[in-house]
Amino acid sequence: MANAGLQLLGFILAFLGWIGSIVSTALPQWRICSYAGDNIVTAQAIYEGLWMSCVSQSTGQIQCKVFDSLLNLNSTLQATRALMVIGILLGLVAIFVATVGMKCMKCLEDNEVQKMRMAVIGGVIFLISGLAILVATAWYGNRIVQEFYDPMTPVNARYEFGQALFTGWAAASLCLLGGALLCCSCPRKTTSYPTPRPYPKPAPSSGKDYV
């Protein structure tokens, strides 16, 4: 019963991480314009995501521009896009696979070992999905740090971490934690001992004494 609860907890955490990865990919706040420097302009906020860049005015008006050319984007942004999409697709596959292996489901009830293996396979796919999301967000965050501390970057063109980046890190952590909990439901191998051989029974005595 405790193993079933651990399995369900892992699935819920991984599912929440998958939802968080979708939200992180869709949000445009991957990096926000930094206000470090002497000339601080607070009348507008500039932020960029994986698919568009936006400008938010102090009046509440928001203008966004979708990145038109794919080939014109830098390699970091293209790789981040690809890794996030791969992580989301792997998470979708992991949801279906892990659902079949959940103990609360009716699938594969006649084969308990195969059912538990499906849950473990789903957990492994969740781990790979979380790693893809983690690499994407860490790679993008490293680029932000490098550009921020680059002396050749103008002060008014420096960016900081946005909310979507923190959401991606949280989503990757949940996917990794949930996948690890699902992998803990791996069936334990039982040690099989050889069947002991029966000793031959002694022949019954005939009751006759021989001299």
N, C-alpha and C positions, 0 to 999 in steps of 0.2 A: 504493500500500500504506500509506503514511504517512497519507493522507487517510482511509482506512478505519479505521486505528487511532485517529485523532482523533475520528472519528464515533462509534466504539464507546465511547471514553472519555467523550464528551459524553453519550451515552445512559445510561451507568452512573451518572454523577454526577447527572443529572436524575432518574433513577429512585430513587436514594437520597434525593434531596431530596423527592420525592413521598412516599416512605415516612415520612420525617421529618415532613412536614406532617400526615399522618394521626396519627402518634404525638403530635405537639404538640396537635392538636385534641382528642384523647381524654384527655390528661393533665389532672388537676385542679390542678396546681401552676402556674397562670399568674401568680398573685401570692400571696406568703407574708406573713403578719403580721410586721411589723417589731418588733424588740425594743429599739428606741431609746427611751430614757427612763429614769426612775428606778425605776418599778415594773415590774420584769422578771419575767415568769411563764414559766418554762421547763417547767412540768409539762405543757403542751399546746402544740401547734402548729396554727395556723389557716391554711388556704390555700383559695383559690378558683380555679375554672377557668371554662370557657365554659358548662359544663352543670351544675355542682354546686359546693357548698362543703363542705369536710371539716374535721374536728377530729381531730387525732392526739394521743392521750394518751401519757404517759411509760411507761405499762404496755404499749404496743404496740397498744392498741385504737384503731380508726379508725372514726369515724362520719361518714357523708356524707349530704347532703340535696340532692336534685335540685331545680333551679329549676322551680317548678310553673308559674307564669304567665309567658307570653312577653311580654305587654303590660306587665307590671310591671317588666321589666328596663330598664335605662338604654339610651340610644341607642348608646353606644359598644360595649356588649356585643353588642347586636343586630347592629350593623354588622360587628363582628369575626367573629361567627358566620357571617354571610352571606359575607364575603370568604374565610374559610378554606374553607367548603364549595365556593364557586365555584372557588377555587384547586385543590382536590382533584379536582373534576370535570374541570376543564380539563387537569390533569395526566394523568388517565385517558385523555382523548381524545388527548392528545399522545403517550402511550405507543403506542397503536394506530397512529396516523399515522406516527410515527417508525419503528416496527417495519417497516412496509411499505417505507420508504425506506432501510433499512439494507442495506449492500452484502453482508453475510453472509446475507441472506435471499434466497429464490428468487423473491419476488414482483417483477413488472415487470422481469424480466431482459432482455426484448426491447426495452425503452425505458429506456435509461440516464438520459437527461435527466429524464424524468418521475419516475423512481425517486429521483434526487437532489433533485428539487423536493419530493417528499413528505417527505424527511428535513428539508429546510429549513422546511417548513410545521410539522412536528412541533417543531422547535426554536423557532419563533416562538410557538407555543402554550405551550411550556414557559416562555418568557420572560414571557408574560402571566400564567401561573400563578404564577411566582415573584414578579412585581410585586404580584399580589393578596395573596399571603401576607405579603410584606414590608410592604405598607401596613397590613394587619390587625394584625400584631405591633407595628409602630411606633406605630400609633394607640393600641393598648391600653397600650403602655409609656409613651407620653406622658401618658395619663390617670393612670397610677400615680404618675408624677413630679409632676404637678400636685397630686394629692391629698396626696402626702407633704409637699410644701413649703407647702401651704395652712395658714395659721395657724389657720383655723377648724376644721381636722380634729383631733380628739382624738389624743393621743400613742398611746394603746392601740388606735386604729383606723387606724393607718397601715400601708401594705403596701409590700413591695419586690418586685423582679423574681423570678419563680419559674423553675424548671428548664424548664418547658414553653415559656416565652417565649424562652429562649436556644435551645431546640430548634427553634422556629419560625424564628428568625433564621438559624440554620445551614441549615435546609431551604430557605429562600428563596434563600440564597446559592448552594446547590448547584443549584437549579433554574435560576437565572439563568446560572450558569457553564456548566452542561450544555447549556442552550438556545443559548447563544452559540457553543459548540463545534459543535453541530449545524448552526447557520446558516453556519459556515465551510465546510461541504461544498457550498455553492452552486456550480452549474456555471459555469465561466468562459465568457464569450462570446468566441468566436474571431472575429477580424477577417477578413472575407472581402474579398479584392481582386478587381477585375474581371479577367476573362480577357483577356490581350493579344490583339489582332487580328493574325493572320498577314499578313506583308507579301506582296504579289503577286510571284511569281517572274518574272524576266525571260524574255522569249521567246527560245528558242534561235536562234542565228544560222544563216542558211541557207547561209552560205559563199560567196555571190555578192557581188562588189563592184560598186557602181553608180557611174558617172562623172557 
